[in-house]
Amino acid sequence: MIVFGVALLVAVLLSGLAARSVLSTSLLFLAGGALVGDGGLGLIHVAPESDIVRVTADLALFAVLFTDGMHVRFADLRERWKSPARALGLGMPLAFLGIALLTHWLVGFDWTTSFLVGAVLSPTDPVFASAIVGRRQVPARLRQLLNVESGINDGLALPFVLIFLAAAAPSGHGEHASLGSIALELFLGLAFGIVAPLLVNGLLRFRLLGAEPKLQPLGPLAIGVILYSVCHLTHANAYLAAFSAGSVLAAVSPEAKQAFEPLGDSLSELAKFAALLIFGALLTGELFGELSFGGYVVAVLAIVLIRPASLLLSLVGTSFDRREKLTAAWFGPKGFASVVYGLLVLQAGIPRGEEAFTLIAVTIAFSIVAHSSSDVPIARLFDVEELAGIPDDERGPRWPFGKGERKPPKRVEGPRT
């Protein structure tokens, strides 16, 4: 707790500098975890198979998806659904296949384990590119593409992770998930995520019920806590439930979303930082030394080649300009979903499971460093006013008046009528 408190204070004190430079708070926590872990000062002792690693990453991913879902606008999604559908239906399978092929050829895993690694590393996470997703100077359609893609692909990848885990497990070991049970988990997650906010919103219509203003932010928090617990009790897909619940809640109760947003963003940041600190503590010199040269090649190519090429192919023929396509192609960071799924691989006891986890962990670490240190410089290249079709309310203020930013028009006094 002391280590986390100190790291949080340092991150807060340096957050202003991070917002103006390539430094990022995500990178600070990752580096801080590595510094205080067994590979550094030895203040934190965690093992990859320990419950604190799994639970912290799981909670962080749920919290981030719940708050991300609130930023999805169904009206905009109805108008611009084709690009996210292309990224999910074409770009994600291409990335999955590309990583699996590289893993098989360069690392020497069998086909089942190679496809398992591909499934684990195919989801993306906008948390480590927050300056892109959360910066209003970036075109709304680009932010929506990255946000919707990353919010949904976690749930889409999970069935394939479970299937390949079951196929890779030795005979008599592990639980073999059937396609029917996996489909049921996805359906229940989606159903719970839709029903829960609708039910609570219906209860608020009763005359005797209603939230006091200072307690109103706790309503969505209660929904999230109940949803997380119910999903784990019923084995429903908690990640799909979180994203769908956030989206539905924002659509049916904008005032609840507005009241919860400051608290929700702070809670998701705390969960994210805790998970990064613990994950960073796992990144020891011994772990990096265990990865083969071919594994390092796969880790680098998965970031700089496979993701960009797969998304660029999926966006061929869309209305995105060249700059938007390149930005979307680059920002495919591996995040909490890959951490959670990688821990499932480690704990499943499959042959060469530890080697697979090492490859996954190193790829995630490289991705966090690359994407969280390049989001601010790339975000600053955008000038929304040059893009047609973006409404004024999406542009947002640009203060202070720095490079590439708009000054307010001079006030002209005229005759009063």
N, C-alpha and C positions, 0 to 999 in steps of 0.2 A: 504493500500500500504506500509506503514511503517512496519507493522508487517510482510508482505511478504518479503520485502527487508531485514529485519533483519534475518528472518528465512533462506532466501537464502544465506546470507553471512555466517551464522553459519554453514549451510550445506556444503558450499564450504570449509571453514576452517577445518571442521571435515571429509571431504570426504576421505582424505588420511588415516586417522585412520579407517574409515568405511570399506575401501577396504581391510584392513588387519585384521579385527575383525568381530564379530557378529553384530556390530553396522551397521545400514544402513541409508542412507539418506531418504529413504521412511519412515522408522520408525521415524526419527527425525521430519519430517514434520507432520506426524500423531500426534505425542506427542505434538509438538508445537501448532498445531491447538486445541488440547484438553486443553492445558495450557492457551491459550489466549481467548478461547471461553467462553460461559456462564457458563460452568461447572468449569472454572478456574478463570482467572483474569477479564473476562468480557470485553476484548478489542474488540472482534468481536462478533456481534450479527447477527446470521443467523438462519433461520427456515428451516426445511426440505422441506417445500413446496415453498420456495422462488426461484425466477428465477435464481439467481446467482449460486445456488447449482446445479440446473439442467443443465444450460448452460455450466458451468465450467467443470462438469463431462463429458458432451457430447463432448465438444471440446477436452478434454484430451484424451478420448477414440479414437476419430477420428484421432488425431495427432499420437498417439502411433501405431495404426493399419496401418496408411499410411507409417510410417518409418519401422515398422516391416515387411510389405510386401516387401520392398526393399531388405531384407535379404534372401528372398526365391529364391533359384536357381532352375529353371525349369528342368535343366538337372539332378540335384540330385533328384528332386522330381519324375521325371519319373522313376528313378531307385529304389527309396525307397518310393513309395506311399502307400504300403500296411500297414505299421505301423501307419501313420497318419489316414488312412482310418479306421483301427481297433479302434483307440482311439475315433474317431468321431462317427463311426457307431455302436460300441458296448459299449465302456467305458463311453461315455457321456450319453446315454440312461440309463445305469445301475446306474450311479450317480444320475441322475434325478429321477429315480424311488426310489432309496434308501432314498434320502433326503425327498421325498414326504411321504413315508411310515412312517419314523421316526417322521416327523412333525405331521402327523395325529394321531399316537398312543401316542406320548409323550406330544404334545402341545394341542391336542384336536381340531384342525382346521377341518372344513369340507373337503371333498375330493377335491373339486375344488380349495380351497385356498391352500391346502397342495401341490397339483400338481403345482400351481402357484409359491409357494416358491421353489419347486424343480427345476422348469424351470429357475427361477432367479439365483439360486446358482449353476447351472450346468456349466456355462462357466468358463474358467480359464484365467489367465492373467500372462504372463511371466515378466511383469514389476517388480513385487515384487520378482522375482527370477532372476534378471538380471545377477548375477554372474554365473548362469548356462547357460542361453541362449547366453550371450555375451562373455563368457570365452573360448578362443580357445583351452585351455587344455582339455576341455570337448569334448568327441567324437562328430563329426559333425552330425552323424545320430541321436544322442540323442537331440542335440540342434535343429535340424530340426523338429523332432517329436513334441517337446514342442512348438516351434514357429508356425508351421503350425496349430497344434491343437488349440492353443489359438487364432490364427488369424481368424479361420473360425467358431469356435463354438459360438462366439458372435452372428453372423448373423443367425446361425442355431437355437439358443435358442429364438430369438426374436419372430418368429411366434407363438411358444407355449406360450410365455408370453402374447402376445396379445389375443390369443384364450381364455386362462384361465381368463384373465382380463375381457373379454367380457362375459364369462360364469358366473363369480362371481358378476358382476355388478347387482344391483337391477333392477327390471323391470322399464323401463322408464328412467334409468340413464346410462350415458356413451355412447360411440359409439361402436356398435357391429361390429367388423371386420369380414368380410367373408373370407373364405379360398381363394377365387379368388383374393381379394384385397391384401391379405398378399403375395400370390404368385407373384402378379404384383410388389409389393414393392421390393421383393427379386430380381426378374428378372431385374427391372430397375436399382437397385443398382449395380448388376453385369455388366449390359450393359454399364452404365455410366463409371464404373471403368475401363472397357476395352477400350471403344471408346475414352475417353478423352486423355490418353497419346498417343494412336496411331494417333489421329488427330494432336496433337501438334508436334509429331515426323515427320509426313508427311509435315507439314508446314515448318519445318526447312530444308527440302530438296530443297526449292526454293532458287535460287541463291541470291536473294536480301534480304533474311531473315537469321538471325543468331544472336546468343547471344554473346555479348562482354564477355570476361572471367570473369570480376568482377561481371557481372550481371547474369551469367549463373546459380548460385544457386537459383535465384529468379524464374526461369522457373518452376521447380517442385512445388515451394511454390504457384505460381499462379494457377497451376492445382489443388492443394489441396483446395485452397480458393474457386475457382469456383465450384469444385465438391461438397464441403460441402454445399454451398448455393443452388445449383441446386437440390441436394437430399432433402433438407428441403422444397424447394418450391414445389417439385413434390411428396413428401412423399415416395421417394425411400429409400431403406435401405442404410444409409450413412456409416455404419460400413463395410458392405460387399463391398461397392464401394471403401472405403479407402484402404482396404487390397488388393483388386484386382488391383487398380490403381498403388499402390506402386510396386506390383509384375511385372505388365506389363511394367511399366516405367523402372525398372531395367533391364528387358530382352531386350527391344528394344533400350534403350539408356544408356548403361553402363557409358558413360562419364557424362551424366546428373546426374545419381545416385551418382557418385564419387564426383561431384561438390557440390551436395546438402547435402550429408551425414553429414558433420560437422554442418551445419546450421539446418538441420532437426532434428538431435539428440538433439541439444541444445533447439530447440523450443518444442519438445515433452517432454523434461525434465522439462522445465518451466511450460508447461500445466499440467503435472503430479503433480508437486510440488504444484501448486495452488489448484488443485482439492483435493489433500491430506490435505492441510492446512484447506480448507473449510469443508471437510468431518470430519476431526478431531475435528473441532469446534462444530459439531453436537453431538459428543460423550460426553454427560454430565452424571453425576452421576444419574440423574433422569431417563435417557434413560436406563442405565444398571439396575436400580432398577425396571423398569417396566417389565423386562423379567422374566418369571417363571423359576423354577428349570428345568422343562422339556425342556424349550427353550435353556437353557445353555447346557444341555446334547446333544441336536440336534446340536448346534453350534460346540461343540467339536467333536462329532462323524462324522459330515460332513467332517471335516478336517483330522482326524486321522484314520478313518475307511472307510467311504463310497468312497471317492476319491481313496485312495490307493487300496482298494479291487477291485473296478470297473476297474481300468486301468490294474492292474495285470492280471485280467481275460482276458482282451482284448489283452494282449501281450503274452498270452500262445501260444507256438509254433513258436515264432519269433526268430530271430538270436541275439537279445539282451541278453547280459549276465546278471547274477543275480544283479550285482551292478547297471547296467544301468536301469534295470526294477524297482528296488527299488527307484532309484533317480527319474525316470519319474513318478512313482506312487505317491511319496511324493509331488512333485512340481506341485500341482494343485491349486495355490492360487486364491482366489476370488478377483476380481479387479474392474476396472471402469465399465465394462459391468454390473456387478451385482449392482453397485451403481446406475447407470442410470435406470436400470430396477426396482430396489427397489423404486426409486423416482416415477416411473410410478405407482407402486402399491399404494404408499402413496397418490398420487394426483388423483387416480381413484375414490375414495369415496366408495370403496367396504366395506362390513361388516368385521370388525376386520382387516381392512387394516393397521391401526397404529401398531397393535400387530405384523402383518406380517413384516412391515418395521423394527420394533425393532429387531426381530429375524434376519433379513437379515443384518442389520447394525452391530450387535454384531458379527455375523459370519465373516463378512468381516474384522472387526477390529482384531479378533483373528487370522484370516488367514494372514493378513499383518504382525503381530507380529511374528508369527511362521515361515513363509516362508522367509521373508526378513532378519531374523536374523540367518537363517541356511543355506543360499545359499553359502556363502563364505567358511565355513568349509567343506561342502560336495564337492564343486567344487575342493578344494585342494586335495581331495582323488584320483582324476583321474590322470593317467599318460597315455597320448595318445599313447606313443610309445609302450605300451604293447598291444595295440589293433591292430588287423590286418585289412587291408582294408581301413585305413584312409590315404589319400594322405599327403605328406609332407607339402604342402602348407596350409593344414587345421590345422597343429599343431601350427604354430605361434611361435614367440619368447617367451622365458620364462626368463624374467629378473626382478630383479636381481637374482643371483644364490642362491636361498633359498632352503628350504626343499622340496624334491621331484622334483627339477627343474634341467634342463640340462645345463651343462657348454659347451661352444663351444669347438670343438676339437682343440688340440694344432696344431699350424702351423708347418709343417715339411718342411724345406728347402731342396730341392733336386737339382740335376744338371740341369742347364737350357739348353734347346736345341734351 
